[in-house]
Amino acid sequence: HSLSWNLADSIMCCRTIFGYDCDDVFVYDAPKTIRIRDSRLGLLQYGMMLLIAAYIIVWQLIRGNSYLMYRSPTVSTRMSLQQPTDPKSCSPKDPNCHDSFKRVADLPYCCTPACTYKADNSSCSCPWRRFTNYKCQYVDGVGGTQIYPNDIVINTFRHEYTQELNASCGQEGCSKLWITSGAQDRFMADVEDFTLLVDHAVQNQELGIARTSREMEGWLLVNGTHELQQQLCSSTNTSMTAPFYGERTTKAPCYLKPNSTDKDGLDYFTVRTLMMAMGLTLEGESYEGSGHSLRYEGLTVTLKIHYFDTWPWHGVLRDGNGRTKVLYVYSLVPLKDNPYKVSDLIYSKYPEERIRRDMHGIYLSAMPEGELGIFDAQTLLLTVTTSLTLLAIAATVVRYIAMYFLKQRNYYKEMLIHVSADFSDVRDLEAKTDEEIQEILKEKGLPRTGSRVQQILSILDAGGLSHHNHSEPARLSTGGGARLLEAGESQMRLR
């Protein structure tokens, strides 16, 4: 207590420091405001402040969840293809699981006895189809795909070439390294009924969230109004208007629940469903002028998986156990004007004989997106602090409305703007000697005390030099000798 008292007593007893008055060194600057007693301006400002506060609290914080800290998750995705089976979604490795392909005669893109074969004996013309038909080949899910990390190619059409190494190629050069002795073209039979399985997991260590697709809830977005998309939404009893708090609908756009495997609860879709969700069919034309179908050319598709655990007006979503509820939405972005082909080689007798395969199909690339969020006090503080700058805008708007738009704007302007003295007088007075300054003070009946600057300011407050014609002199209030200073922004020094 003695130390505190001595320190406080020393500060209070401070008179000068390095030759300067302590009250001048440790001056306190404070804003000074003008209070205009007009309810119209007050109601206008308070009304705008109320609207801004409502915007910050209701729209940004409650609806927009801007008090949450968001982070992008790390995602791993695996996709696989399976041929149609009976029963549905059973494992082909199960002895009781049987393949369930349609008959070739029931597939309109396959060559049948009713079609006219062409010279290559692989293609034909059929009266019910404007594109060239080809012979069809049955393949299973493994044989009909090429799988890469996060990507998969679903084969729809294949060119197969039997090739032999040219034995005449040697030291003297080579005009043709591989000689093609045979070729076959085939459509993959019943590919629309194949099922695509999607298995994925998401995590973010900073947020402490880790979920597999078995623990999350997902939807497929049918984003469009094409006839096929309308048909898909109306024929599915799970179609909703939104993935969360949505309503039942029969119109596109809509959100559909994926099919789930009985054992693992993983998502799967038929290729037909995926094509309809994009508003496409493999029987449609690839690109304008191609003369071939999408089944023949193939196409590129991006499978976006959008993750989220928050929802407007609801904040962070929770499941029945209080855990963060992570949801996701599949959406398909096709690029049908971009055909896709992948090639591989199968050596029947290495290195002299091989089969080259050019496989066209649906190239499906998984692309995760979205953010996961949790409550964060620092984010809340930052959002509120940033939003409060809007309140300063309200005061500025009211100020300019009062000065330039209201009926009494001239009165408001007089009160809100303080005009300084003419600085031509300042320059003239600065050029005078101290004796001349004293003489002017005497003539105007002003006190002759204070510093030279204070004396000059006294002369300026009294009207300045009489020989100058001032277009807008400094205005002084007449009540109590107080000056009208600039509104709200001016600084006063309290000593």
C-alpha positions as CSV (number, residue, x, y, z in Angstrom):
1,H,0.0,0.0,0.0
2,S,2.9,2.4,0.8
3,L,4.4,1.8,-2.6
4,S,1.1,2.4,-4.4
5,W,0.5,5.5,-2.4
6,N,4.0,6.9,-3.0
7,L,3.6,6.2,-6.8
8,A,0.2,7.9,-7.0
9,D,1.4,10.8,-4.8
10,S,4.4,11.3,-7.1
11,I,2.2,11.3,-10.2
12,M,-0.3,13.8,-8.6
13,C,2.5,16.1,-7.6
14,C,4.0,16.1,-11.1
15,R,4.5,19.7,-12.2
16,T,7.0,19.6,-15.0
17,I,8.9,16.9,-16.9
18,F,11.9,17.8,-19.0
19,G,10.8,21.4,-18.8
20,Y,7.3,20.7,-20.1
21,D,4.1,21.0,-18.1
22,C,2.9,17.6,-17.0
23,D,-0.7,18.5,-17.9
24,D,0.5,19.2,-21.5
25,V,2.6,16.0,-21.7
26,F,-0.1,13.7,-20.3
27,V,-3.1,15.4,-22.0
28,Y,-6.3,13.4,-22.3
29,D,-8.0,13.6,-25.8
30,A,-11.8,13.1,-25.8
31,P,-14.4,13.4,-28.5
32,K,-17.0,16.1,-28.2
33,T,-20.5,15.7,-29.6
34,I,-23.3,18.1,-30.5
35,R,-26.7,17.1,-29.3
36,I,-29.4,18.2,-31.7
37,R,-32.8,18.1,-30.1
38,D,-34.8,16.9,-33.0
39,S,-36.7,13.7,-32.7
40,R,-36.8,13.1,-36.4
41,L,-33.0,12.8,-36.6
42,G,-32.9,10.7,-33.5
43,L,-35.6,8.3,-34.7
44,L,-33.9,8.0,-38.1
45,Q,-30.6,7.1,-36.5
46,Y,-32.0,4.7,-33.9
47,G,-34.1,3.1,-36.6
48,M,-31.1,2.5,-38.8
49,M,-29.1,1.2,-35.8
50,L,-32.0,-1.2,-35.0
51,L,-32.1,-2.5,-38.5
52,I,-28.3,-3.0,-38.6
53,A,-28.4,-4.8,-35.2
54,A,-31.2,-7.1,-36.5
55,Y,-29.1,-7.8,-39.6
56,I,-26.0,-8.7,-37.5
57,I,-27.9,-10.8,-35.0
58,V,-30.6,-12.5,-37.1
59,W,-29.1,-12.7,-40.6
60,Q,-25.4,-13.0,-40.0
61,L,-25.2,-14.9,-36.7
62,I,-28.4,-17.0,-36.4
63,R,-29.1,-17.6,-40.1
64,G,-25.6,-17.4,-41.5
65,N,-23.8,-19.3,-38.7
66,S,-21.0,-16.7,-38.9
67,Y,-20.0,-17.5,-35.3
68,L,-18.7,-20.9,-36.4
69,M,-15.1,-21.7,-37.5
70,Y,-15.1,-23.7,-40.8
71,R,-12.5,-26.0,-42.1
72,S,-12.2,-28.1,-45.2
73,P,-12.1,-31.8,-44.5
74,T,-9.7,-34.5,-45.8
75,V,-11.6,-37.1,-47.9
76,S,-10.8,-40.5,-49.2
77,T,-13.0,-42.0,-51.9
78,R,-13.3,-45.5,-53.4
79,M,-15.6,-46.5,-56.2
80,S,-16.3,-49.9,-57.7
81,L,-18.7,-51.3,-60.3
82,Q,-20.9,-54.4,-60.2
83,Q,-23.0,-56.2,-62.8
84,P,-26.7,-56.6,-62.3
85,T,-27.4,-59.4,-59.9
86,D,-30.3,-61.4,-58.4
87,P,-31.0,-60.7,-55.6
88,K,-30.1,-57.0,-56.1
89,S,-26.9,-55.8,-54.5
90,C,-25.8,-59.3,-53.5
91,S,-22.1,-60.1,-53.7
92,P,-21.2,-61.9,-57.0
93,K,-18.7,-64.0,-54.9
94,D,-21.7,-65.5,-53.1
95,P,-22.7,-68.8,-54.7
96,N,-26.4,-67.9,-54.3
97,C,-25.9,-64.6,-56.1
98,H,-26.7,-64.8,-59.8
99,D,-26.0,-62.4,-62.7
100,S,-29.2,-60.8,-64.1
101,F,-28.3,-59.5,-67.5
102,K,-30.9,-58.6,-70.1
103,R,-31.1,-60.6,-73.3
104,V,-29.1,-59.1,-76.2
105,A,-32.3,-59.2,-78.3
106,D,-33.9,-56.8,-75.8
107,L,-31.1,-54.2,-76.0
108,P,-31.8,-51.7,-78.9
109,Y,-28.1,-50.9,-79.4
110,C,-27.0,-54.5,-80.0
111,C,-26.9,-56.2,-83.4
112,T,-29.7,-58.8,-83.7
113,P,-30.9,-61.0,-86.6
114,A,-33.3,-58.2,-87.6
115,C,-30.3,-55.9,-88.4
116,T,-28.2,-55.7,-91.5
117,Y,-24.5,-56.4,-90.8
118,K,-21.7,-54.4,-92.4
119,A,-18.5,-55.6,-94.0
120,D,-16.5,-55.7,-90.7
121,N,-19.0,-58.2,-89.3
122,S,-18.9,-56.2,-86.0
123,S,-21.4,-53.4,-86.8
124,C,-24.8,-53.3,-88.3
125,S,-27.7,-51.0,-89.2
126,C,-31.0,-51.4,-87.4
127,P,-34.2,-49.7,-88.5
128,W,-35.1,-48.6,-85.0
129,R,-31.9,-46.8,-84.3
130,R,-30.2,-43.8,-86.1
131,F,-26.7,-44.7,-84.9
132,T,-24.6,-47.7,-85.9
133,N,-25.3,-50.8,-83.8
134,Y,-22.5,-53.2,-82.7
135,K,-22.3,-56.7,-81.4
136,C,-22.7,-56.8,-77.6
137,Q,-20.4,-58.4,-75.1
138,Y,-21.2,-59.5,-71.5
139,V,-18.7,-58.4,-68.9
140,D,-18.8,-58.3,-65.1
141,G,-18.1,-55.3,-62.9
142,V,-14.4,-56.0,-62.6
143,G,-13.9,-56.7,-66.3
144,G,-15.9,-53.6,-67.4
145,T,-13.9,-50.9,-65.4
146,Q,-10.6,-49.3,-64.9
147,I,-10.2,-48.1,-61.4
148,Y,-7.9,-45.3,-60.2
149,P,-7.6,-43.4,-56.9
150,N,-10.8,-41.4,-56.6
151,D,-11.7,-42.1,-60.3
152,I,-13.3,-44.9,-62.3
153,V,-14.0,-45.6,-66.0
154,I,-17.2,-47.5,-66.8
155,N,-16.7,-49.1,-70.2
156,T,-19.5,-48.8,-72.7
157,F,-17.7,-49.6,-75.9
158,R,-14.5,-51.4,-76.9
159,H,-12.2,-51.6,-80.0
160,E,-10.0,-54.7,-79.8
161,Y,-7.1,-55.2,-82.2
162,T,-5.1,-58.4,-82.5
163,Q,-1.5,-57.4,-83.3
164,E,1.8,-59.2,-84.1
165,L,5.3,-57.8,-83.9
166,N,6.8,-57.2,-87.3
167,A,9.6,-59.7,-87.6
168,S,11.2,-57.7,-90.4
169,C,12.0,-54.8,-88.1
170,G,15.7,-54.7,-87.3
171,Q,18.9,-52.7,-87.8
172,E,17.7,-51.5,-91.2
173,G,14.7,-49.7,-89.7
174,C,11.0,-50.5,-89.5
175,S,8.1,-49.3,-91.6
176,K,5.4,-50.9,-89.4
177,L,6.2,-52.1,-85.9
178,W,2.9,-53.9,-85.1
179,I,0.8,-55.5,-87.8
180,T,-3.0,-55.7,-87.0
181,S,-4.4,-59.1,-88.1
182,G,-7.9,-58.7,-86.7
183,A,-10.3,-56.2,-85.0
184,Q,-13.5,-56.5,-83.1
185,D,-15.9,-53.7,-81.9
186,R,-18.3,-54.4,-79.0
187,F,-20.8,-52.6,-76.9
188,M,-20.9,-53.6,-73.2
189,A,-24.3,-55.3,-72.7
190,D,-26.8,-53.9,-70.2
191,V,-24.4,-51.4,-68.8
192,E,-27.3,-49.1,-67.6
193,D,-28.2,-51.8,-65.0
194,F,-24.7,-52.0,-63.5
195,T,-24.4,-50.5,-60.1
196,L,-21.7,-48.0,-58.9
197,L,-20.7,-48.3,-55.3
198,V,-19.3,-45.2,-53.6
199,D,-17.4,-45.6,-50.3
200,H,-15.8,-42.5,-48.7
201,A,-14.6,-41.2,-45.4
202,V,-14.1,-37.6,-44.1
203,Q,-12.0,-36.2,-41.3
204,N,-10.6,-33.0,-39.9
205,Q,-8.2,-33.3,-36.9
206,E,-8.5,-29.6,-35.9
207,L,-12.2,-29.9,-35.5
208,G,-12.0,-33.4,-34.0
209,I,-14.4,-34.9,-36.7
210,A,-13.9,-38.3,-38.4
211,R,-16.8,-40.1,-40.1
212,T,-17.1,-43.0,-42.6
213,S,-20.0,-43.1,-45.1
214,R,-21.6,-45.7,-42.9
215,E,-21.9,-43.0,-40.2
216,M,-23.1,-40.2,-42.4
217,E,-26.3,-39.4,-44.3
218,G,-26.3,-38.6,-48.0
219,W,-28.4,-37.5,-50.9
220,L,-28.1,-37.3,-54.7
221,L,-29.0,-33.9,-56.2
222,V,-31.0,-34.0,-59.4
223,N,-30.2,-30.5,-60.5
224,G,-32.2,-29.6,-63.6
225,T,-35.7,-29.7,-65.2
226,H,-35.0,-32.1,-68.1
227,E,-37.7,-34.6,-68.9
228,L,-35.5,-37.5,-67.7
229,Q,-34.8,-35.6,-64.4
230,Q,-38.5,-34.9,-63.9
231,Q,-39.2,-38.6,-64.5
232,L,-36.5,-39.6,-62.0
233,C,-37.9,-37.3,-59.2
234,S,-41.5,-38.3,-59.8
235,S,-40.7,-42.1,-59.8
236,T,-38.7,-42.1,-56.5
237,N,-40.5,-42.1,-53.2
238,T,-37.5,-40.5,-51.4
239,S,-37.3,-37.3,-53.5
240,M,-37.1,-34.2,-51.3
241,T,-36.8,-30.4,-51.8
242,A,-33.8,-30.1,-49.6
243,P,-31.3,-32.5,-48.0
244,F,-32.2,-31.2,-44.5
245,Y,-35.7,-30.1,-43.4
246,G,-36.9,-30.6,-46.9
247,E,-40.4,-31.6,-48.1
248,R,-41.6,-34.4,-50.2
249,T,-41.7,-33.5,-53.9
250,T,-42.3,-35.1,-57.3
251,K,-40.7,-32.4,-59.4
252,A,-37.1,-31.6,-60.3
253,P,-34.8,-30.3,-59.0
254,C,-34.9,-32.8,-56.1
255,Y,-32.7,-34.7,-53.7
256,L,-32.8,-38.5,-53.7
257,K,-31.7,-41.0,-51.0
258,P,-29.0,-43.4,-52.3
259,N,-29.6,-47.2,-52.3
260,S,-27.6,-48.9,-49.5
261,T,-26.0,-52.3,-49.3
262,D,-27.6,-54.6,-46.8
263,K,-24.3,-55.6,-45.1
264,D,-22.2,-52.5,-45.0
265,G,-24.7,-49.7,-45.6
266,L,-22.7,-48.2,-48.4
267,D,-24.2,-46.1,-51.2
268,Y,-24.8,-47.4,-54.6
269,F,-26.6,-46.2,-57.8
270,T,-27.4,-47.8,-61.1
271,V,-25.7,-46.2,-64.1
272,R,-29.2,-45.5,-65.4
273,T,-30.0,-43.4,-62.3
274,L,-26.8,-41.4,-62.7
275,M,-27.4,-40.7,-66.3
276,M,-31.0,-39.6,-65.6
277,A,-29.8,-37.4,-62.8
278,M,-27.7,-35.5,-65.4
279,G,-30.6,-35.4,-67.9
280,L,-28.7,-37.7,-70.3
281,T,-29.0,-41.0,-71.9
282,L,-26.3,-43.2,-73.4
283,E,-28.4,-43.3,-76.6
284,G,-28.1,-39.5,-77.0
285,E,-25.7,-37.9,-79.5
286,S,-22.2,-37.3,-78.1
287,Y,-21.4,-33.9,-79.5
288,E,-22.9,-32.0,-82.4
289,G,-21.7,-33.5,-85.7
290,S,-20.1,-36.6,-84.1
291,G,-22.5,-39.0,-85.7
292,H,-22.2,-41.3,-82.7
293,S,-23.9,-41.9,-79.4
294,L,-22.5,-41.3,-75.9
295,R,-22.4,-45.0,-75.6
296,Y,-19.9,-45.1,-78.4
297,E,-17.8,-42.0,-77.6
298,G,-18.0,-41.9,-73.8
299,L,-18.1,-38.8,-71.7
300,T,-16.4,-37.1,-68.7
301,V,-18.3,-36.6,-65.4
302,T,-17.3,-35.0,-62.2
303,L,-18.9,-36.5,-59.1
304,K,-18.9,-33.7,-56.5
305,I,-19.4,-34.7,-52.9
306,H,-20.4,-31.7,-50.8
307,Y,-19.9,-32.2,-47.0
308,F,-21.6,-30.1,-44.3
309,D,-22.5,-30.3,-40.7
310,T,-24.3,-26.9,-40.3
311,W,-27.6,-25.6,-41.6
312,P,-29.1,-22.0,-41.7
313,W,-31.1,-21.2,-38.6
314,H,-29.9,-24.4,-36.9
315,G,-26.2,-24.0,-36.4
316,V,-24.2,-27.2,-35.9
317,L,-26.3,-30.3,-36.5
318,R,-26.5,-33.0,-33.9
319,D,-27.6,-36.7,-34.0
320,G,-29.5,-38.5,-31.3
321,N,-26.3,-39.0,-29.3
322,G,-25.3,-35.4,-29.3
323,R,-22.5,-36.0,-31.8
324,T,-21.9,-33.7,-34.8
325,K,-24.0,-34.9,-37.6
326,V,-22.2,-34.8,-41.0
327,L,-24.2,-34.9,-44.2
328,Y,-23.2,-34.9,-47.8
329,V,-24.8,-34.4,-51.2
330,Y,-23.7,-36.0,-54.5
331,S,-24.0,-33.9,-57.6
332,L,-23.0,-34.8,-61.1
333,V,-21.4,-32.4,-63.6
334,P,-21.2,-33.9,-67.1
335,L,-19.0,-32.8,-70.0
336,K,-20.6,-34.8,-72.7
337,D,-18.8,-32.9,-75.5
338,N,-15.6,-34.4,-74.2
339,P,-15.4,-38.1,-75.2
340,Y,-13.3,-40.4,-73.1
341,K,-11.1,-43.3,-74.0
342,V,-8.5,-45.3,-72.2
343,S,-6.2,-48.0,-73.7
344,D,-4.4,-51.0,-72.4
345,L,-2.5,-54.0,-73.7
346,I,-2.9,-57.7,-73.1
347,Y,0.0,-59.9,-74.3
348,S,-1.0,-63.3,-75.5
349,K,2.6,-64.2,-76.3
350,Y,5.1,-61.8,-75.0
351,P,6.6,-59.9,-76.8
352,E,5.4,-61.1,-80.2
353,E,1.6,-61.1,-79.9
354,R,-0.8,-58.8,-78.1
355,I,-4.3,-57.5,-78.0
356,R,-4.7,-53.7,-77.8
357,R,-8.0,-52.5,-76.3
358,D,-9.3,-48.9,-76.8
359,M,-12.1,-48.6,-74.2
360,H,-14.7,-45.8,-74.4
361,G,-16.9,-45.1,-71.4
362,I,-18.0,-42.9,-68.6
363,Y,-15.0,-41.4,-66.8
364,L,-16.2,-40.5,-63.3
365,S,-13.9,-38.4,-61.1
366,A,-14.8,-37.8,-57.5
367,M,-14.2,-34.3,-56.2
368,P,-14.9,-33.5,-52.5
369,E,-16.0,-30.0,-51.5
370,G,-17.7,-28.2,-48.6
371,E,-16.7,-27.3,-45.1
372,L,-17.3,-28.6,-41.6
373,G,-17.8,-26.1,-38.7
374,I,-17.7,-25.9,-34.9
375,F,-18.4,-23.0,-32.5
376,D,-15.4,-20.7,-32.0
377,A,-15.4,-17.7,-29.6
378,Q,-12.7,-15.9,-31.6
379,T,-14.7,-16.2,-34.8
380,L,-17.8,-14.9,-33.0
381,L,-15.8,-11.9,-31.7
382,L,-14.3,-11.1,-35.1
383,T,-17.7,-11.3,-36.8
384,V,-19.3,-9.0,-34.2
385,T,-16.4,-6.5,-34.3
386,T,-16.4,-6.4,-38.1
387,S,-20.2,-5.9,-38.2
388,L,-20.2,-3.1,-35.7
389,T,-18.6,-0.8,-38.3
390,L,-22.0,-0.7,-39.9
391,L,-23.2,1.3,-37.0
392,A,-20.7,4.1,-37.8
393,I,-22.2,4.1,-41.3
394,A,-25.6,4.8,-39.8
395,A,-24.4,7.9,-38.1
396,T,-22.7,9.1,-41.3
397,V,-25.9,8.5,-43.4
398,V,-28.0,10.5,-40.9
399,R,-25.5,13.3,-40.8
400,Y,-25.6,13.7,-44.6
401,I,-29.4,13.3,-44.8
402,A,-29.7,16.1,-42.2
403,M,-27.3,18.5,-44.0
404,Y,-28.4,18.0,-47.6
405,F,-31.9,16.5,-47.8
406,L,-34.2,17.6,-44.9
407,K,-36.2,20.8,-45.0
408,Q,-34.1,22.4,-42.1
409,R,-30.8,21.3,-43.7
410,N,-29.4,24.9,-43.5
411,Y,-29.9,25.0,-39.7
412,Y,-28.4,21.5,-39.3
413,K,-25.4,22.5,-41.4
414,E,-24.8,25.6,-39.3
415,M,-24.8,23.5,-36.2
416,L,-22.7,20.6,-37.5
417,I,-20.0,22.5,-39.3
418,H,-17.5,24.9,-37.6
419,V,-15.6,27.0,-40.1
420,S,-12.1,28.1,-39.0
421,A,-10.8,31.6,-39.3
422,D,-9.4,32.9,-42.6
423,F,-5.8,31.7,-42.7
424,S,-4.8,34.8,-44.7
425,D,-5.3,36.7,-41.5
426,V,-3.1,34.1,-39.8
427,R,-0.3,34.7,-42.2
428,D,-0.6,38.4,-41.9
429,L,-0.6,38.3,-38.1
430,E,2.3,35.9,-38.1
431,A,4.3,38.5,-40.0
432,K,3.7,41.2,-37.4
433,T,5.9,41.8,-34.4
434,D,4.9,41.2,-30.8
435,E,4.4,44.9,-30.3
436,E,2.0,45.1,-33.3
437,I,0.1,42.2,-32.0
438,Q,-0.3,43.9,-28.6
439,E,-1.5,47.0,-30.3
440,I,-4.2,45.1,-32.2
441,L,-5.3,43.4,-29.0
442,K,-5.6,46.8,-27.3
443,E,-7.6,48.2,-30.2
444,K,-10.1,45.3,-30.0
445,G,-10.3,45.4,-26.2
446,L,-8.9,41.9,-25.9
447,P,-6.8,40.4,-23.1
448,R,-3.1,40.8,-23.8
449,T,-2.0,37.7,-21.9
450,G,-1.1,34.2,-23.1
451,S,1.3,33.0,-25.7
452,R,1.7,34.6,-29.2
453,V,-0.4,31.8,-30.7
454,Q,-3.2,32.3,-28.2
455,Q,-3.1,36.1,-28.8
456,I,-3.5,35.5,-32.5
457,L,-6.4,33.1,-32.0
458,S,-8.1,35.8,-29.8
459,I,-7.8,38.3,-32.7
460,L,-9.2,35.7,-35.1
461,D,-12.1,34.9,-32.8
462,A,-12.9,38.6,-32.6
463,G,-13.2,38.9,-36.4
464,G,-9.6,39.0,-37.6
465,L,-8.1,41.9,-39.4
466,S,-10.6,44.5,-40.4
467,H,-9.2,45.1,-43.9
468,H,-9.9,41.5,-45.1
469,N,-13.3,40.7,-46.7
470,H,-14.3,37.3,-45.3
471,S,-16.8,35.3,-47.3
472,E,-17.6,33.0,-44.4
473,P,-16.3,34.1,-41.0
474,A,-15.9,31.7,-38.1
475,R,-19.2,31.2,-36.3
476,L,-19.5,31.5,-32.5
477,S,-22.4,30.6,-30.4
478,T,-24.0,33.4,-28.3
479,G,-25.3,31.2,-25.5
480,G,-22.9,31.1,-22.5
481,G,-19.9,31.9,-24.7
482,A,-19.5,28.2,-25.8
483,R,-18.3,27.5,-29.3
484,L,-20.1,25.3,-31.8
485,L,-17.5,22.8,-32.8
486,E,-17.7,20.2,-35.6
487,A,-20.2,17.5,-34.8
488,G,-19.0,14.4,-33.1
489,E,-15.6,14.4,-34.8
490,S,-13.8,17.3,-33.1
491,Q,-11.4,16.8,-30.3
492,M,-11.3,18.7,-27.0
493,R,-8.5,18.7,-24.6
494,L,-9.2,18.3,-20.9
495,R,-6.5,19.5,-18.7
